[in-house]
Amino acid sequence: MKWRKLLSFQRWAHVFKRLPRLLRAPQIPLGEKLLFVIPALLYWVLPDVMPFMPVDDIGVTLILMNWFVSRAERKYPVIEEKTTS
């Protein structure tokens, strides 16, 4: 992923908007959702167990969010955004 896209406010707005919808989507298997939830929770709960990683909890969560949304949208393209009129 290009740095310009990663640092874009538009991309992060998209990630924050899509993440809850993708986590609730019945089309995405539970195992796929757990690929995001478990590492994020473990990093938040057990930061002292991993002292070799000097990355903040929020940074790791943001990286995982971006990865999960990109992967879910690529793997399950049928889940469309609901547009409100």
N, CA, C and O atoms as a CHARMM CRD file, in Angstrom:
* protein
*
  340
    1    1 MET  N      0.84600  -1.16700   0.00000 PROA 1      0.00000
    2    1 MET  CA     0.00000   0.00000   0.00000 PROA 1      0.00000
    3    1 MET  C      0.89400   1.23400   0.00000 PROA 1      0.00000
    4    1 MET  O      1.90000   1.29100   0.70700 PROA 1      0.00000
    5    2 LYS  N      0.51700   2.19500  -0.78800 PROA 2      0.00000
    6    2 LYS  CA     1.31700   3.40200  -0.89600 PROA 2      0.00000
    7    2 LYS  C      1.15900   4.26000   0.35300 PROA 2      0.00000
    8    2 LYS  O      0.09800   4.28800   0.97600 PROA 2      0.00000
    9    3 TRP  N      2.23100   4.95700   0.70500 PROA 3      0.00000
   10    3 TRP  CA     2.21500   5.80700   1.89900 PROA 3      0.00000
   11    3 TRP  C      1.18900   6.91500   1.76700 PROA 3      0.00000
   12    3 TRP  O      0.52700   7.27000   2.74200 PROA 3      0.00000
   13    4 ARG  N      1.05200   7.45900   0.57900 PROA 4      0.00000
   14    4 ARG  CA     0.09500   8.55100   0.37200 PROA 4      0.00000
   15    4 ARG  C     -1.32600   8.09400   0.70500 PROA 4      0.00000
   16    4 ARG  O     -2.09700   8.82500   1.32700 PROA 4      0.00000
   17    5 LYS  N     -1.65400   6.88300   0.28400 PROA 5      0.00000
   18    5 LYS  CA    -2.98200   6.33600   0.57200 PROA 5      0.00000
   19    5 LYS  C     -3.12200   6.01800   2.06100 PROA 5      0.00000
   20    5 LYS  O     -4.18400   6.23400   2.64500 PROA 5      0.00000
   21    6 LEU  N     -2.06600   5.51100   2.66800 PROA 6      0.00000
   22    6 LEU  CA    -2.10500   5.14900   4.08600 PROA 6      0.00000
   23    6 LEU  C     -2.27100   6.37600   4.97700 PROA 6      0.00000
   24    6 LEU  O     -2.90400   6.29000   6.02900 PROA 6      0.00000
   25    7 LEU  N     -1.71800   7.50200   4.57700 PROA 7      0.00000
   26    7 LEU  CA    -1.79800   8.72500   5.36900 PROA 7      0.00000
   27    7 LEU  C     -2.99600   9.60300   5.00400 PROA 7      0.00000
   28    7 LEU  O     -3.13500  10.70500   5.53400 PROA 7      0.00000
   29    8 SER  N     -3.84600   9.13500   4.12300 PROA 8      0.00000
   30    8 SER  CA    -4.98500   9.90500   3.64900 PROA 8      0.00000
   31    8 SER  C     -6.12700   9.89600   4.67000 PROA 8      0.00000
   32    8 SER  O     -6.50200   8.84700   5.19500 PROA 8      0.00000
   33    9 PHE  N     -6.67400  11.09600   4.94100 PROA 9      0.00000
   34    9 PHE  CA    -7.83300  11.18200   5.83400 PROA 9      0.00000
   35    9 PHE  C     -9.04100  10.49400   5.21200 PROA 9      0.00000
   36    9 PHE  O     -9.86700   9.92000   5.92200 PROA 9      0.00000
   37   10 GLN  N     -9.14500  10.54900   3.90500 PROA 10     0.00000
   38   10 GLN  CA   -10.25600   9.90500   3.21900 PROA 10     0.00000
   39   10 GLN  C    -10.20700   8.38500   3.41500 PROA 10     0.00000
   40   10 GLN  O    -11.24100   7.75400   3.62900 PROA 10     0.00000
   41   11 ARG  N     -9.02200   7.80700   3.34200 PROA 11     0.00000
   42   11 ARG  CA    -8.87700   6.36600   3.55600 PROA 11     0.00000
   43   11 ARG  C     -9.27400   5.98700   4.97200 PROA 11     0.00000
   44   11 ARG  O     -9.99100   5.00600   5.17000 PROA 11     0.00000
   45   12 TRP  N     -8.81500   6.76000   5.97600 PROA 12     0.00000
   46   12 TRP  CA    -9.13000   6.42500   7.35900 PROA 12     0.00000
   47   12 TRP  C    -10.61000   6.64000   7.66400 PROA 12     0.00000
   48   12 TRP  O    -11.18300   5.91000   8.47300 PROA 12     0.00000
   49   13 ALA  N    -11.23100   7.62200   7.03500 PROA 13     0.00000
   50   13 ALA  CA   -12.67600   7.79600   7.19900 PROA 13     0.00000
   51   13 ALA  C    -13.40400   6.57200   6.64400 PROA 13     0.00000
   52   13 ALA  O    -14.37800   6.09700   7.22800 PROA 13     0.00000
   53   14 HSD  N    -12.92000   6.07600   5.52000 PROA 14     0.00000
   54   14 HSD  CA   -13.49800   4.87500   4.91800 PROA 14     0.00000
   55   14 HSD  C    -13.32700   3.67100   5.84100 PROA 14     0.00000
   56   14 HSD  O    -14.26500   2.89700   6.03200 PROA 14     0.00000
   57   15 VAL  N    -12.14200   3.51200   6.40800 PROA 15     0.00000
   58   15 VAL  CA   -11.85800   2.37900   7.29700 PROA 15     0.00000
   59   15 VAL  C    -12.75800   2.43000   8.53100 PROA 15     0.00000
   60   15 VAL  O    -13.34600   1.41700   8.90900 PROA 15     0.00000
   61   16 PHE  N    -12.87100   3.60500   9.16200 PROA 16     0.00000
   62   16 PHE  CA   -13.70400   3.72700  10.36300 PROA 16     0.00000
   63   16 PHE  C    -15.18400   3.53000  10.05500 PROA 16     0.00000
   64   16 PHE  O    -15.93900   3.04400  10.89700 PROA 16     0.00000
   65   17 LYS  N    -15.59500   3.90700   8.85500 PROA 17     0.00000
   66   17 LYS  CA   -16.99500   3.74300   8.48100 PROA 17     0.00000
   67   17 LYS  C    -17.32000   2.30000   8.14400 PROA 17     0.00000
   68   17 LYS  O    -18.40500   1.82000   8.47300 PROA 17     0.00000
   69   18 ARG  N    -16.40000   1.60000   7.49400 PROA 18     0.00000
   70   18 ARG  CA   -16.66600   0.24700   7.03200 PROA 18     0.00000
   71   18 ARG  C    -16.42400  -0.84100   8.07600 PROA 18     0.00000
   72   18 ARG  O    -17.06400  -1.89100   8.02500 PROA 18     0.00000
   73   19 LEU  N    -15.51600  -0.61100   9.01800 PROA 19     0.00000
   74   19 LEU  CA   -15.15700  -1.65300   9.98000 PROA 19     0.00000
   75   19 LEU  C    -16.35400  -2.20600  10.75300 PROA 19     0.00000
   76   19 LEU  O    -16.52900  -3.42500  10.77600 PROA 19     0.00000
   77   20 PRO  N    -17.18200  -1.38200  11.38400 PROA 20     0.00000
   78   20 PRO  CA   -18.31700  -1.96000  12.12100 PROA 20     0.00000
   79   20 PRO  C    -19.27300  -2.72900  11.21600 PROA 20     0.00000
   80   20 PRO  O    -19.80200  -3.76900  11.60700 PROA 20     0.00000
   81   21 ARG  N    -19.49000  -2.22300  10.02000 PROA 21     0.00000
   82   21 ARG  CA   -20.39000  -2.89900   9.08700 PROA 21     0.00000
   83   21 ARG  C    -19.81700  -4.24600   8.65400 PROA 21     0.00000
   84   21 ARG  O    -20.55700  -5.22100   8.52700 PROA 21     0.00000
   85   22 LEU  N    -18.51700  -4.30600   8.43000 PROA 22     0.00000
   86   22 LEU  CA   -17.89400  -5.57500   8.03500 PROA 22     0.00000
   87   22 LEU  C    -17.87200  -6.57100   9.19200 PROA 22     0.00000
   88   22 LEU  O    -18.02800  -7.77300   8.97800 PROA 22     0.00000
   89   23 LEU  N    -17.68000  -6.08000  10.41000 PROA 23     0.00000
   90   23 LEU  CA   -17.68300  -6.99000  11.56300 PROA 23     0.00000
   91   23 LEU  C    -19.07700  -7.56200  11.82800 PROA 23     0.00000
   92   23 LEU  O    -19.19900  -8.65300  12.38400 PROA 23     0.00000
   93   24 ARG  N    -20.11700  -6.84400  11.43900 PROA 24     0.00000
   94   24 ARG  CA   -21.49000  -7.33400  11.62200 PROA 24     0.00000
   95   24 ARG  C    -22.01800  -8.10600  10.42500 PROA 24     0.00000
   96   24 ARG  O    -23.07400  -8.73200  10.52400 PROA 24     0.00000
   97   25 ALA  N    -21.32300  -8.08300   9.30400 PROA 25     0.00000
   98   25 ALA  CA   -21.80600  -8.70900   8.07000 PROA 25     0.00000
   99   25 ALA  C    -21.88800 -10.22600   8.22000 PROA 25     0.00000
  100   25 ALA  O    -20.90100 -10.86600   8.58300 PROA 25     0.00000
  101   26 PRO  N    -23.05000 -10.80200   7.94700 PROA 26     0.00000
  102   26 PRO  CA   -23.17600 -12.25900   8.06100 PROA 26     0.00000
  103   26 PRO  C    -22.43700 -13.01100   6.95100 PROA 26     0.00000
  104   26 PRO  O    -22.19600 -14.21100   7.08200 PROA 26     0.00000
  105   27 GLN  N    -22.07400 -12.32900   5.86400 PROA 27     0.00000
  106   27 GLN  CA   -21.37600 -12.98300   4.76200 PROA 27     0.00000
  107   27 GLN  C    -19.92200 -13.28900   5.10500 PROA 27     0.00000
  108   27 GLN  O    -19.31400 -14.16800   4.49400 PROA 27     0.00000
  109   28 ILE  N    -19.36600 -12.57900   6.06400 PROA 28     0.00000
  110   28 ILE  CA   -17.97300 -12.80200   6.45200 PROA 28     0.00000
  111   28 ILE  C    -17.94700 -13.81700   7.59000 PROA 28     0.00000
  112   28 ILE  O    -18.57700 -13.59700   8.62400 PROA 28     0.00000
  113   29 PRO  N    -17.23100 -14.91800   7.41500 PROA 29     0.00000
  114   29 PRO  CA   -17.18000 -15.95700   8.45900 PROA 29     0.00000
  115   29 PRO  C    -16.55300 -15.43400   9.75400 PROA 29     0.00000
  116   29 PRO  O    -15.74400 -14.50600   9.74100 PROA 29     0.00000
  117   30 LEU  N    -16.94000 -16.04100  10.85100 PROA 30     0.00000
  118   30 LEU  CA   -16.44000 -15.65000  12.16100 PROA 30     0.00000
  119   30 LEU  C    -14.91800 -15.75600  12.23500 PROA 30     0.00000
  120   30 LEU  O    -14.27100 -14.91400  12.85800 PROA 30     0.00000
  121   31 GLY  N    -14.34900 -16.76500  11.61700 PROA 31     0.00000
  122   31 GLY  CA   -12.89700 -16.93200  11.62600 PROA 31     0.00000
  123   31 GLY  C    -12.17100 -15.74000  11.01600 PROA 31     0.00000
  124   31 GLY  O    -11.11200 -15.34300  11.50100 PROA 31     0.00000
  125   32 GLU  N    -12.72700 -15.17300   9.96800 PROA 32     0.00000
  126   32 GLU  CA   -12.14000 -13.98200   9.33800 PROA 32     0.00000
  127   32 GLU  C    -12.20300 -12.78800  10.28800 PROA 32     0.00000
  128   32 GLU  O    -11.25100 -12.01500  10.38700 PROA 32     0.00000
  129   33 LYS  N    -13.31300 -12.64500  10.97400 PROA 33     0.00000
  130   33 LYS  CA   -13.48000 -11.52900  11.91000 PROA 33     0.00000
  131   33 LYS  C    -12.52200 -11.66400  13.09700 PROA 33     0.00000
  132   33 LYS  O    -11.99900 -10.67500  13.61000 PROA 33     0.00000
  133   34 LEU  N    -12.30900 -12.89700  13.51500 PROA 34     0.00000
  134   34 LEU  CA   -11.40500 -13.13300  14.64000 PROA 34     0.00000
  135   34 LEU  C     -9.95200 -12.82800  14.28500 PROA 34     0.00000
  136   34 LEU  O     -9.14000 -12.58400  15.17700 PROA 34     0.00000
  137   35 LEU  N     -9.61100 -12.83700  12.98500 PROA 35     0.00000
  138   35 LEU  CA    -8.25600 -12.46300  12.55900 PROA 35     0.00000
  139   35 LEU  C     -7.95200 -11.00400  12.89500 PROA 35     0.00000
  140   35 LEU  O     -6.78800 -10.62500  13.02500 PROA 35     0.00000
  141   36 PHE  N     -8.98300 -10.19800  13.03300 PROA 36     0.00000
  142   36 PHE  CA    -8.80200  -8.81100  13.45600 PROA 36     0.00000
  143   36 PHE  C     -8.96100  -8.66600  14.96000 PROA 36     0.00000
  144   36 PHE  O     -8.13500  -8.03100  15.61600 PROA 36     0.00000
  145   37 VAL  N    -10.01100  -9.24800  15.50600 PROA 37     0.00000
  146   37 VAL  CA   -10.38200  -9.02500  16.90400 PROA 37     0.00000
  147   37 VAL  C     -9.35900  -9.60700  17.88100 PROA 37     0.00000
  148   37 VAL  O     -8.95800  -8.92800  18.82600 PROA 37     0.00000
  149   38 ILE  N     -8.94100 -10.82800  17.67000 PROA 38     0.00000
  150   38 ILE  CA    -8.04500 -11.48000  18.63700 PROA 38     0.00000
  151   38 ILE  C     -6.68800 -10.78500  18.74400 PROA 38     0.00000
  152   38 ILE  O     -6.25800 -10.49200  19.86000 PROA 38     0.00000
  153   39 PRO  N     -5.98200 -10.50300  17.62200 PROA 39     0.00000
  154   39 PRO  CA    -4.69700  -9.80000  17.78700 PROA 39     0.00000
  155   39 PRO  C     -4.85100  -8.41700  18.42000 PROA 39     0.00000
  156   39 PRO  O     -4.01300  -8.00700  19.22300 PROA 39     0.00000
  157   40 ALA  N     -5.91300  -7.69900  18.06500 PROA 40     0.00000
  158   40 ALA  CA    -6.11900  -6.36400  18.65300 PROA 40     0.00000
  159   40 ALA  C     -6.35300  -6.47400  20.16000 PROA 40     0.00000
  160   40 ALA  O     -5.75100  -5.73200  20.93600 PROA 40     0.00000
  161   41 LEU  N     -7.22000  -7.38900  20.57200 PROA 41     0.00000
  162   41 LEU  CA    -7.48400  -7.55900  22.00100 PROA 41     0.00000
  163   41 LEU  C     -6.25000  -8.03200  22.75900 PROA 41     0.00000
  164   41 LEU  O     -5.96300  -7.54800  23.85400 PROA 41     0.00000
  165   42 LEU  N     -5.52800  -8.97000  22.17700 PROA 42     0.00000
  166   42 LEU  CA    -4.31800  -9.45500  22.84700 PROA 42     0.00000
  167   42 LEU  C     -3.29100  -8.34600  23.01300 PROA 42     0.00000
  168   42 LEU  O     -2.63600  -8.25600  24.05100 PROA 42     0.00000
  169   43 TYR  N     -3.14800  -7.51400  22.00900 PROA 43     0.00000
  170   43 TYR  CA    -2.16700  -6.43600  22.12400 PROA 43     0.00000
  171   43 TYR  C     -2.59800  -5.40200  23.15200 PROA 43     0.00000
  172   43 TYR  O     -1.75600  -4.80000  23.81900 PROA 43     0.00000
  173   44 TRP  N     -3.90300  -5.19300  23.28600 PROA 44     0.00000
  174   44 TRP  CA    -4.39300  -4.23800  24.29100 PROA 44     0.00000
  175   44 TRP  C     -4.28200  -4.81100  25.69700 PROA 44     0.00000
  176   44 TRP  O     -3.98700  -4.07900  26.64200 PROA 44     0.00000
  177   45 VAL  N     -4.51400  -6.11700  25.84500 PROA 45     0.00000
  178   45 VAL  CA    -4.54200  -6.73100  27.17000 PROA 45     0.00000
  179   45 VAL  C     -3.14900  -7.12500  27.65200 PROA 45     0.00000
  180   45 VAL  O     -2.86000  -7.02100  28.84400 PROA 45     0.00000
  181   46 LEU  N     -2.29100  -7.57300  26.75500 PROA 46     0.00000
  182   46 LEU  CA    -0.99300  -8.11000  27.14200 PROA 46     0.00000
  183   46 LEU  C      0.19100  -7.28100  26.62500 PROA 46     0.00000
  184   46 LEU  O      1.11200  -7.85700  26.04500 PROA 46     0.00000
  185   47 PRO  N      0.20400  -5.98400  26.80800 PROA 47     0.00000
  186   47 PRO  CA     1.32600  -5.20700  26.25200 PROA 47     0.00000
  187   47 PRO  C      2.65100  -5.47800  26.96800 PROA 47     0.00000
  188   47 PRO  O      3.71400  -5.32700  26.36600 PROA 47     0.00000
  189   48 ASP  N      2.60400  -5.87000  28.22400 PROA 48     0.00000
  190   48 ASP  CA     3.83800  -6.11600  28.96400 PROA 48     0.00000
  191   48 ASP  C      4.48800  -7.44100  28.59300 PROA 48     0.00000
  192   48 ASP  O      5.67600  -7.64500  28.84200 PROA 48     0.00000
  193   49 VAL  N      3.72100  -8.33200  28.00400 PROA 49     0.00000
  194   49 VAL  CA     4.26300  -9.61900  27.58400 PROA 49     0.00000
  195   49 VAL  C      5.10800  -9.43900  26.32500 PROA 49     0.00000
  196   49 VAL  O      6.00100 -10.24300  26.05500 PROA 49     0.00000
  197   50 MET  N      4.83000  -8.39300  25.55900 PROA 50     0.00000
  198   50 MET  CA     5.54400  -8.15300  24.30500 PROA 50     0.00000
  199   50 MET  C      6.34400  -6.85400  24.38300 PROA 50     0.00000
  200   50 MET  O      6.04900  -5.91400  23.64500 PROA 50     0.00000
  201   51 PRO  N      7.33900  -6.77800  25.25100 PROA 51     0.00000
  202   51 PRO  CA     8.07600  -5.51500  25.39100 PROA 51     0.00000
  203   51 PRO  C      8.98000  -5.20000  24.20900 PROA 51     0.00000
  204   51 PRO  O      9.46700  -4.07600  24.09000 PROA 51     0.00000
  205   52 PHE  N      9.21300  -6.17100  23.33400 PROA 52     0.00000
  206   52 PHE  CA    10.09600  -5.97100  22.19200 PROA 52     0.00000
  207   52 PHE  C      9.41700  -5.19000  21.07300 PROA 52     0.00000
  208   52 PHE  O     10.07000  -4.82600  20.09500 PROA 52     0.00000
  209   53 MET  N      8.12300  -4.93000  21.19800 PROA 53     0.00000
  210   53 MET  CA     7.39500  -4.19000  20.16400 PROA 53     0.00000
  211   53 MET  C      7.09700  -2.78300  20.67900 PROA 53     0.00000
  212   53 MET  O      6.16000  -2.60100  21.45600 PROA 53     0.00000
  213   54 PRO  N      7.87100  -1.79200  20.26100 PROA 54     0.00000
  214   54 PRO  CA     7.67300  -0.43800  20.76900 PROA 54     0.00000
  215   54 PRO  C      6.59200   0.34600  20.02600 PROA 54     0.00000
  216   54 PRO  O      6.73800   1.55200  19.82100 PROA 54     0.00000
  217   55 VAL  N      5.51500  -0.31800  19.62100 PROA 55     0.00000
  218   55 VAL  CA     4.43100   0.34800  18.91200 PROA 55     0.00000
  219   55 VAL  C      3.27300   0.53100  19.88500 PROA 55     0.00000
  220   55 VAL  O      2.94200  -0.37300  20.65200 PROA 55     0.00000
  221   56 ASP  N      2.67500   1.69100  19.84700 PROA 56     0.00000
  222   56 ASP  CA     1.56600   1.99500  20.73600 PROA 56     0.00000
  223   56 ASP  C      0.35200   1.12500  20.41500 PROA 56     0.00000
  224   56 ASP  O      0.19100   0.66900  19.28300 PROA 56     0.00000
  225   57 ASP  N     -0.49900   0.89700  21.41400 PROA 57     0.00000
  226   57 ASP  CA    -1.69800   0.08000  21.23800 PROA 57     0.00000
  227   57 ASP  C     -2.59600   0.62000  20.13100 PROA 57     0.00000
  228   57 ASP  O     -3.12300  -0.15100  19.32800 PROA 57     0.00000
  229   58 ILE  N     -2.77000   1.92100  20.08300 PROA 58     0.00000
  230   58 ILE  CA    -3.63500   2.52500  19.07300 PROA 58     0.00000
  231   58 ILE  C     -3.02900   2.32900  17.68700 PROA 58     0.00000
  232   58 ILE  O     -3.75500   2.06900  16.72700 PROA 58     0.00000
  233   59 GLY  N     -1.72300   2.45000  17.57400 PROA 59     0.00000
  234   59 GLY  CA    -1.06800   2.24000  16.28300 PROA 59     0.00000
  235   59 GLY  C     -1.27100   0.83300  15.75700 PROA 59     0.00000
  236   59 GLY  O     -1.56600   0.64100  14.57700 PROA 59     0.00000
  237   60 VAL  N     -1.11400  -0.14400  16.62600 PROA 60     0.00000
  238   60 VAL  CA    -1.31800  -1.54000  16.21700 PROA 60     0.00000
  239   60 VAL  C     -2.77100  -1.76100  15.82000 PROA 60     0.00000
  240   60 VAL  O     -3.04600  -2.44600  14.83500 PROA 60     0.00000
  241   61 THR  N     -3.69400  -1.19500  16.56900 PROA 61     0.00000
  242   61 THR  CA    -5.11200  -1.34500  16.25100 PROA 61     0.00000
  243   61 THR  C     -5.43100  -0.69600  14.90500 PROA 61     0.00000
  244   61 THR  O     -6.17500  -1.27000  14.11000 PROA 61     0.00000
  245   62 LEU  N     -4.88800   0.47500  14.64000 PROA 62     0.00000
  246   62 LEU  CA    -5.12000   1.13200  13.35300 PROA 62     0.00000
  247   62 LEU  C     -4.55700   0.32100  12.19400 PROA 62     0.00000
  248   62 LEU  O     -5.19000   0.21200  11.14300 PROA 62     0.00000
  249   63 ILE  N     -3.38400  -0.24200  12.37900 PROA 63     0.00000
  250   63 ILE  CA    -2.79100  -1.07900  11.32900 PROA 63     0.00000
  251   63 ILE  C     -3.66400  -2.31200  11.08600 PROA 63     0.00000
  252   63 ILE  O     -3.91000  -2.68300   9.93800 PROA 63     0.00000
  253   64 LEU  N     -4.13000  -2.94600  12.16300 PROA 64     0.00000
  254   64 LEU  CA    -5.00700  -4.11000  12.02200 PROA 64     0.00000
  255   64 LEU  C     -6.33600  -3.74300  11.37000 PROA 64     0.00000
  256   64 LEU  O     -6.85600  -4.49900  10.54900 PROA 64     0.00000
  257   65 MET  N     -6.88700  -2.58200  11.73100 PROA 65     0.00000
  258   65 MET  CA    -8.15000  -2.13200  11.12000 PROA 65     0.00000
  259   65 MET  C     -7.98300  -1.95500   9.61800 PROA 65     0.00000
  260   65 MET  O     -8.80600  -2.43200   8.83700 PROA 65     0.00000
  261   66 ASN  N     -6.93400  -1.28100   9.21900 PROA 66     0.00000
  262   66 ASN  CA    -6.69200  -1.03700   7.79800 PROA 66     0.00000
  263   66 ASN  C     -6.50300  -2.35900   7.05400 PROA 66     0.00000
  264   66 ASN  O     -7.04000  -2.54700   5.96300 PROA 66     0.00000
  265   67 TRP  N     -5.74200  -3.26400   7.64900 PROA 67     0.00000
  266   67 TRP  CA    -5.51200  -4.56400   7.02400 PROA 67     0.00000
  267   67 TRP  C     -6.82200  -5.34700   6.89100 PROA 67     0.00000
  268   67 TRP  O     -7.09600  -5.92000   5.83700 PROA 67     0.00000
  269   68 PHE  N     -7.63200  -5.37400   7.95400 PROA 68     0.00000
  270   68 PHE  CA    -8.87200  -6.14400   7.93000 PROA 68     0.00000
  271   68 PHE  C     -9.84400  -5.59700   6.89500 PROA 68     0.00000
  272   68 PHE  O    -10.42800  -6.36600   6.13200 PROA 68     0.00000
  273   69 VAL  N    -10.02600  -4.28100   6.85700 PROA 69     0.00000
  274   69 VAL  CA   -10.96300  -3.68600   5.90100 PROA 69     0.00000
  275   69 VAL  C    -10.49500  -3.94200   4.47300 PROA 69     0.00000
  276   69 VAL  O    -11.30400  -4.29900   3.61600 PROA 69     0.00000
  277   70 SER  N     -9.21600  -3.76600   4.20700 PROA 70     0.00000
  278   70 SER  CA    -8.69700  -4.01800   2.85400 PROA 70     0.00000
  279   70 SER  C     -8.89900  -5.47700   2.45500 PROA 70     0.00000
  280   70 SER  O     -9.32500  -5.77100   1.33900 PROA 70     0.00000
  281   71 ARG  N     -8.59200  -6.37600   3.37000 PROA 71     0.00000
  282   71 ARG  CA    -8.72200  -7.80300   3.07200 PROA 71     0.00000
  283   71 ARG  C    -10.18300  -8.20900   2.88000 PROA 71     0.00000
  284   71 ARG  O    -10.50800  -8.93400   1.94000 PROA 71     0.00000
  285   72 ALA  N    -11.06300  -7.74400   3.77000 PROA 72     0.00000
  286   72 ALA  CA   -12.47700  -8.12300   3.67600 PROA 72     0.00000
  287   72 ALA  C    -13.11500  -7.56800   2.40300 PROA 72     0.00000
  288   72 ALA  O    -13.91100  -8.25300   1.76000 PROA 72     0.00000
  289   73 GLU  N    -12.77400  -6.34300   2.03900 PROA 73     0.00000
  290   73 GLU  CA   -13.34600  -5.77700   0.81500 PROA 73     0.00000
  291   73 GLU  C    -12.82500  -6.47500  -0.42700 PROA 73     0.00000
  292   73 GLU  O    -13.54700  -6.59400  -1.41700 PROA 73     0.00000
  293   74 ARG  N    -11.59200  -6.93500  -0.39000 PROA 74     0.00000
  294   74 ARG  CA   -11.02300  -7.64900  -1.52500 PROA 74     0.00000
  295   74 ARG  C    -11.59000  -9.06800  -1.61800 PROA 74     0.00000
  296   74 ARG  O    -11.87600  -9.55600  -2.71100 PROA 74     0.00000
  297   75 LYS  N    -11.75100  -9.72000  -0.47300 PROA 75     0.00000
  298   75 LYS  CA   -12.18300 -11.11700  -0.44700 PROA 75     0.00000
  299   75 LYS  C    -13.69500 -11.27300  -0.58000 PROA 75     0.00000
  300   75 LYS  O    -14.16200 -12.26500  -1.14000 PROA 75     0.00000
  301   76 TYR  N    -14.46300 -10.31500  -0.07800 PROA 76     0.00000
  302   76 TYR  CA   -15.92700 -10.37300  -0.09800 PROA 76     0.00000
  303   76 TYR  C    -16.47200  -9.10700  -0.75100 PROA 76     0.00000
  304   76 TYR  O    -17.03000  -8.25900  -0.05400 PROA 76     0.00000
  305   77 PRO  N    -16.32900  -8.95500  -2.06100 PROA 77     0.00000
  306   77 PRO  CA   -16.75000  -7.72100  -2.72800 PROA 77     0.00000
  307   77 PRO  C    -18.25700  -7.53600  -2.80600 PROA 77     0.00000
  308   77 PRO  O    -18.71300  -6.44900  -3.16200 PROA 77     0.00000
  309   78 VAL  N    -19.04700  -8.55800  -2.48700 PROA 78     0.00000
  310   78 VAL  CA   -20.50200  -8.43800  -2.58800 PROA 78     0.00000
  311   78 VAL  C    -21.10200  -7.60800  -1.46600 PROA 78     0.00000
  312   78 VAL  O    -22.25800  -7.19400  -1.56200 PROA 78     0.00000
  313   79 ILE  N    -20.35000  -7.35600  -0.41100 PROA 79     0.00000
  314   79 ILE  CA   -20.85500  -6.55300   0.70000 PROA 79     0.00000
  315   79 ILE  C    -20.70200  -5.09400   0.30500 PROA 79     0.00000
  316   79 ILE  O    -19.60100  -4.54300   0.33700 PROA 79     0.00000
  317   80 GLU  N    -21.80000  -4.48300  -0.06100 PROA 80     0.00000
  318   80 GLU  CA   -21.78700  -3.10400  -0.52900 PROA 80     0.00000
  319   80 GLU  C    -22.10600  -2.15900   0.61300 PROA 80     0.00000
  320   80 GLU  O    -22.70100  -2.54400   1.62000 PROA 80     0.00000
  321   81 GLU  N    -21.69300  -0.90700   0.43200 PROA 81     0.00000
  322   81 GLU  CA   -22.04600   0.11200   1.40200 PROA 81     0.00000
  323   81 GLU  C    -23.48800   0.49300   1.18400 PROA 81     0.00000
  324   81 GLU  O    -23.94500   0.57700   0.04400 PROA 81     0.00000
  325   82 LYS  N    -24.20800   0.72300   2.26000 PROA 82     0.00000
  326   82 LYS  CA   -25.58000   1.19700   2.15100 PROA 82     0.00000
  327   82 LYS  C    -25.54000   2.69800   1.92900 PROA 82     0.00000
  328   82 LYS  O    -24.89100   3.43100   2.67600 PROA 82     0.00000
  329   83 THR  N    -26.22900   3.14400   0.91200 PROA 83     0.00000
  330   83 THR  CA   -26.27800   4.57400   0.65300 PROA 83     0.00000
  331   83 THR  C    -27.60100   5.11700   1.15300 PROA 83     0.00000
  332   83 THR  O    -28.65200   4.52000   0.92200 PROA 83     0.00000
  333   84 THR  N    -27.55000   6.22600   1.82600 PROA 84     0.00000
  334   84 THR  CA   -28.76300   6.84900   2.33800 PROA 84     0.00000
  335   84 THR  C    -29.11100   8.02100   1.46200 PROA 84     0.00000
  336   84 THR  O    -28.23800   8.79400   1.06700 PROA 84     0.00000
  337   85 SER  N    -30.36200   8.15300   1.16100 PROA 85     0.00000
  338   85 SER  CA   -30.81700   9.26100   0.30400 PROA 85     0.00000
  339   85 SER  C    -31.54600  10.29800   1.10200 PROA 85     0.00000
  340   85 SER  O    -31.99900  11.29900   0.54700 PROA 85     0.00000
